[in-house]
Amino acid sequence: MNMTDGQNNKRTSHNLIMENRNSLTISGVSDLDSFDEHSVVMFTELGELTVRGHDLHINEMSVDTGELVVSGEITALIYGDKERKSASGFVAKLFR
């Protein structure tokens, strides 16, 4: 899938907007890895991001804009390595 320059610029920005630790809007999300009531793991333009908390729900998710909205009691935002997705994918393929 080829992106035009305008769409590419929109997806390269990464922002977090948290409201009262109960609502989190994240832009620049490229892939959603896993989610449950206690954590949401995603890949952003700046690397892996894990949102931890209680009673977490994904309220909105847009593949076109790369925006994700999480609600619930948010207790932590943890960034991982920027290269982790490709490395884990490569290692996982070796052991299949």
C-alpha positions as CSV (number, residue, x, y, z in Angstrom):
1,M,0.0,0.0,0.0
2,N,1.5,3.3,-1.1
3,M,0.8,6.4,0.9
4,T,0.8,9.9,-0.5
5,D,3.1,12.5,1.2
6,G,0.1,14.1,3.0
7,Q,-1.0,10.8,4.5
8,N,2.6,9.8,5.4
9,N,3.1,13.1,7.3
10,K,-0.1,12.5,9.3
11,R,1.0,9.0,10.4
12,T,4.6,10.0,11.4
13,S,3.5,12.2,14.3
14,H,3.1,10.5,17.7
15,N,1.1,12.2,20.5
16,L,-0.4,11.2,23.8
17,I,-3.3,13.1,25.3
18,M,-4.3,11.9,28.8
19,E,-7.4,13.2,30.6
20,N,-7.6,12.6,34.3
21,R,-5.8,9.2,34.0
22,N,-9.1,7.8,32.7
23,S,-8.9,8.5,29.0
24,L,-5.9,8.3,26.7
25,T,-5.8,9.3,23.0
26,I,-2.7,8.0,21.2
27,S,-1.8,9.0,17.6
28,G,0.9,7.4,15.4
29,V,-0.1,3.9,16.2
30,S,1.1,1.5,13.5
31,D,0.0,-1.9,15.0
32,L,-2.0,-3.2,18.0
33,D,-0.1,-6.2,19.5
34,S,-2.4,-7.3,22.3
35,F,-4.9,-6.0,24.8
36,D,-6.9,-7.1,27.9
37,E,-8.4,-5.4,31.0
38,H,-4.9,-4.8,32.5
39,S,-2.7,-3.8,29.5
40,V,-2.7,-2.6,25.9
41,V,0.4,-3.2,23.9
42,M,0.9,-1.4,20.6
43,F,3.6,-0.3,18.2
44,T,3.9,3.5,17.5
45,E,6.1,5.6,15.3
46,L,8.5,5.9,18.3
47,G,8.5,2.2,19.3
48,E,6.5,-0.2,21.4
49,L,4.1,1.4,23.9
50,T,2.4,-0.5,26.8
51,V,-0.5,1.1,28.6
52,R,-1.1,-0.6,32.0
53,G,-4.1,-0.1,34.3
54,H,-7.4,-1.6,35.5
55,D,-10.6,-2.0,33.5
56,L,-9.0,-0.9,30.3
57,H,-11.1,-0.7,27.1
58,I,-10.3,0.3,23.6
59,N,-13.1,2.8,22.7
60,E,-11.9,3.9,19.2
61,M,-9.3,2.6,16.8
62,S,-8.7,4.1,13.3
63,V,-6.4,2.2,11.0
64,D,-6.5,5.2,8.5
65,T,-5.3,7.8,11.0
66,G,-3.4,5.6,13.4
67,E,-5.4,6.9,16.4
68,L,-6.4,4.8,19.4
69,V,-8.5,5.8,22.4
70,V,-8.1,3.8,25.6
71,S,-10.3,4.3,28.7
72,G,-10.1,2.9,32.2
73,E,-7.9,3.5,35.2
74,I,-4.5,4.2,33.6
75,T,-1.5,3.5,35.9
76,A,1.5,3.4,33.6
77,L,2.8,4.2,30.1
78,I,5.9,2.2,29.2
79,Y,7.9,2.6,26.1
80,G,10.0,-0.3,24.8
81,D,12.7,-0.6,22.2
82,K,12.0,1.0,18.8
83,E,13.4,-2.1,17.0
84,R,11.7,-4.7,19.2
85,K,8.8,-5.5,16.7
86,S,11.1,-6.5,13.9
87,A,13.5,-8.4,16.1
88,S,10.8,-10.4,17.8
89,G,9.2,-11.1,14.5
90,F,12.5,-12.4,13.1
91,V,13.2,-14.5,16.2
92,A,9.7,-15.9,16.2
93,K,10.0,-16.9,12.5
94,L,13.3,-18.8,13.4
95,F,11.5,-21.0,15.9
96,R,8.4,-21.8,13.9
